[in-house]
Amino acid sequence: MSDTHIFFGEVIGTALLILLGGGVCAAVTLKRSKAEGAGWLAITFGWGFAVLVAAYVSNSLSGAHLNPAVTLSIAVKTGDWSHVPLYLAGQFIGAALGAVLVWLSYLGQFNQNDEPTLGIFATGPEIRNPAQNLITEAIGTTVLCLLILTQGLNKELGLSGMGILITALTVVGIGLSLGGPTGYAINPFRDLAPRLVHSLLPIPKKGDSDWGYAWIPVVGPVIGALIAGGIYNAAFA
């Protein structure tokens, strides 16, 4: 993969991820949306489909990391850190772009908004306990990254493209099983870049961007990524 392919693959793929993932959150949350009130099942499956689409589109260009935690866990597994900054740059830009596209897609609803909208763009805890919230994010991310790392043990699975579908279904499973406490960021830039966009967009009555919590969905997934890489090297390498 060339540097150009890696960068644009991650920009395009992560933008699609956030557009469709943030889009389902907007659809369920905003008033005068046809999906208003559709609930947690709609959100978890929407994010799973977002991963499916984004990964299929970008896989041939960059390998479809779409998540700094995935990039870090692969670097721990392989020992190759040379392209990590490039992946991270593409992911951050793509996530910010995707968040802007969510806003544009629901512009009419956002312009008539009368409630806080941070939950459309970023995650937040149901019970604010930094230690618990951090642990929850680390555990969820460990599950995701370990699943991705171990797919490489079955070459036929990787060649068939089924690995992307399995990853998407795993994201649905994590949301259903582990998403209740924090909203399952399991991706630092899925949370950080859209949170920044939320703070900058001219959304009426949008509420606070909760920067005091913002470090948890960044640090927790990073910890989970490192744990997954360590487990892989200890048990599977």
C-alpha positions in Angstrom: 0.0 0.0 0.0 1.3 3.4 -0.9 1.2 6.4 1.5 -1.4 8.0 -0.7 -3.7 4.9 -0.7 -3.4 4.6 3.1 -4.2 8.2 3.8 -7.2 8.5 1.4 -8.5 5.1 2.3 -8.6 6.0 5.9 -10.1 9.5 5.2 -12.9 8.0 3.0 -13.6 5.0 5.1 -13.7 6.8 8.4 -15.8 9.6 6.9 -18.3 6.9 5.8 -18.1 5.2 9.3 -19.0 8.4 11.1 -21.6 9.6 8.5 -23.6 6.4 8.8 -22.9 5.8 12.5 -23.6 9.3 13.6 -26.4 9.4 11.1 -28.3 6.7 12.9 -27.8 8.5 16.2 -29.3 11.7 14.5 -32.1 9.7 13.0 -33.1 8.2 16.4 -32.6 11.4 18.4 -33.7 14.4 16.4 -37.3 15.6 16.4 -39.1 15.4 13.0 -36.9 12.5 11.9 -38.8 9.5 10.6 -36.8 7.3 12.9 -37.2 9.3 16.0 -37.3 7.1 19.1 -36.3 3.9 17.2 -34.1 3.0 20.2 -30.9 1.2 21.0 -31.3 -1.7 18.7 -31.5 0.7 15.7 -28.3 2.5 16.9 -26.3 -0.7 17.4 -27.3 -2.2 14.1 -26.8 1.1 12.4 -23.2 1.3 13.7 -22.6 -2.3 12.6 -23.8 -1.5 9.1 -21.6 1.6 9.1 -18.6 -0.5 9.8 -19.6 -2.9 7.0 -19.9 -0.2 4.4 -16.9 1.8 5.4 -14.6 -1.3 5.6 -15.7 -2.7 2.3 -15.1 0.7 0.6 -11.7 1.3 2.0 -10.2 -2.1 2.5 -8.4 -2.3 -0.9 -6.8 1.1 -0.3 -5.7 1.1 3.4 -6.7 -2.2 4.9 -9.7 -0.4 6.6 -8.3 0.3 10.0 -10.7 3.2 10.5 -9.9 3.4 14.2 -6.6 4.4 16.0 -7.1 1.5 18.4 -7.1 -1.0 15.5 -4.0 0.7 14.1 -2.2 0.5 17.4 -3.1 -3.1 18.1 -1.8 -4.1 14.7 1.4 -2.2 15.3 1.9 -4.0 18.6 1.2 -7.3 16.8 3.6 -6.7 13.9 6.2 -4.4 15.5 5.8 -2.1 12.5 5.0 1.5 13.6 6.2 3.3 10.4 2.7 4.1 9.0 0.9 4.7 12.3 1.0 8.6 12.0 -0.4 8.4 8.5 -3.2 6.2 9.5 -4.1 8.4 12.5 -4.0 11.6 10.4 -6.4 10.0 7.8 -8.7 8.7 10.5 -9.0 12.1 12.4 -9.7 14.0 9.2 -12.2 11.4 8.0 -14.0 11.4 11.4 -14.3 15.2 11.4 -15.6 15.2 7.8 -18.1 12.5 8.6 -19.5 14.5 11.5 -19.9 17.5 9.3 -21.8 15.4 6.8 -24.2 14.2 9.5 -25.0 17.8 10.3 -25.6 18.6 6.7 -27.8 15.6 6.2 -30.0 16.6 9.0 -29.6 20.3 8.7 -33.3 21.1 8.9 -33.7 19.0 12.0 -30.6 20.6 13.6 -31.8 24.1 12.8 -35.1 23.4 14.7 -33.3 21.7 17.5 -34.3 22.5 21.1 -32.3 19.9 23.1 -28.6 19.0 23.6 -27.2 17.2 20.7 -23.8 15.9 21.9 -25.0 12.3 22.0 -25.4 12.4 18.2 -21.7 13.2 17.8 -19.9 11.7 20.8 -20.4 9.2 23.7 -21.2 9.8 27.3 -21.7 7.7 30.5 -25.0 6.7 32.0 -23.3 6.7 35.4 -20.3 9.1 35.5 -17.6 7.1 37.2 -14.2 7.7 35.5 -12.6 4.4 36.6 -15.6 2.3 35.6 -16.1 4.2 32.3 -12.4 3.8 31.5 -12.5 0.0 32.2 -15.7 -0.4 30.1 -14.2 1.3 27.1 -10.9 -0.7 27.5 -12.8 -4.0 27.7 -15.0 -3.3 24.7 -12.0 -2.2 22.6 -10.0 -5.3 23.6 -12.8 -7.5 22.3 -12.9 -5.6 19.0 -9.1 -5.5 18.4 -8.6 -9.2 19.5 -11.2 -10.2 17.0 -9.5 -8.3 14.2 -6.0 -9.5 15.1 -7.0 -13.2 15.2 -8.7 -13.0 11.8 -5.3 -13.2 10.2 -4.9 -16.7 11.5 -7.4 -17.9 8.9 -6.1 -16.8 5.5 -9.1 -18.1 3.6 -11.4 -16.0 5.7 -9.5 -12.9 5.0 -9.4 -13.6 1.2 -13.2 -14.2 1.1 -14.1 -10.8 2.6 -16.1 -12.5 5.4 -13.7 -10.9 7.9 -15.3 -7.5 7.3 -18.8 -8.9 7.9 -17.6 -10.7 11.1 -16.1 -7.4 12.3 -19.3 -5.5 11.6 -21.3 -8.1 13.5 -18.8 -7.9 16.4 -19.4 -4.2 16.6 -23.1 -4.9 16.9 -22.4 -7.5 19.6 -20.3 -5.1 21.6 -22.9 -2.4 21.4 -25.7 -4.8 22.6 -23.6 -6.4 25.3 -21.2 -3.7 26.5 -22.5 -0.4 25.1 -24.9 0.3 28.0 -22.6 2.0 30.4 -20.8 4.5 28.1 -22.2 4.2 24.6 -19.2 2.2 23.4 -16.8 4.6 21.6 -14.2 1.8 21.2 -12.5 4.2 18.8 -10.7 7.4 20.0 -11.4 9.4 16.9 -14.9 8.3 16.5 -15.5 10.3 19.7 -12.8 13.0 19.7 -13.2 14.4 16.2 -17.0 14.6 16.1 -16.9 16.1 19.6 -14.7 18.9 18.3 -17.0 19.4 15.3 -20.0 19.5 17.7 -18.3 22.3 19.7 -17.8 24.3 16.5 -21.0 23.8 14.6 -23.8 26.5 14.8 -26.5 24.2 16.2 -29.2 25.9 18.2 -29.4 24.9 21.8 -26.8 22.2 21.3 -25.6 22.1 24.8 -22.1 21.5 26.2 -19.5 19.4 24.5 -18.4 17.8 27.8 -14.7 18.1 27.4 -14.2 16.9 31.0 -15.2 13.4 29.9 -13.5 13.5 26.5 -10.3 11.8 27.6 -12.0 8.6 28.6 -13.2 7.5 25.1 -9.7 8.2 23.9 -7.5 6.6 26.7 -9.8 3.6 27.3 -9.7 2.4 23.7 -5.9 3.0 23.6 -5.5 0.8 26.7 -7.8 -1.8 25.1 -5.7 -1.8 21.9 -2.5 -2.4 23.8 -4.0 -5.2 25.9 -5.3 -6.9 22.7 -1.9 -6.7 21.0 -0.3 -8.1 24.1 -2.7 -10.9 24.4 -2.2 -11.8 20.7 1.6 -11.8 21.1 1.4 -13.9 24.2 -1.1 -16.4 23.2 -1.3 -16.6 19.4 2.1 -15.5 18.0 
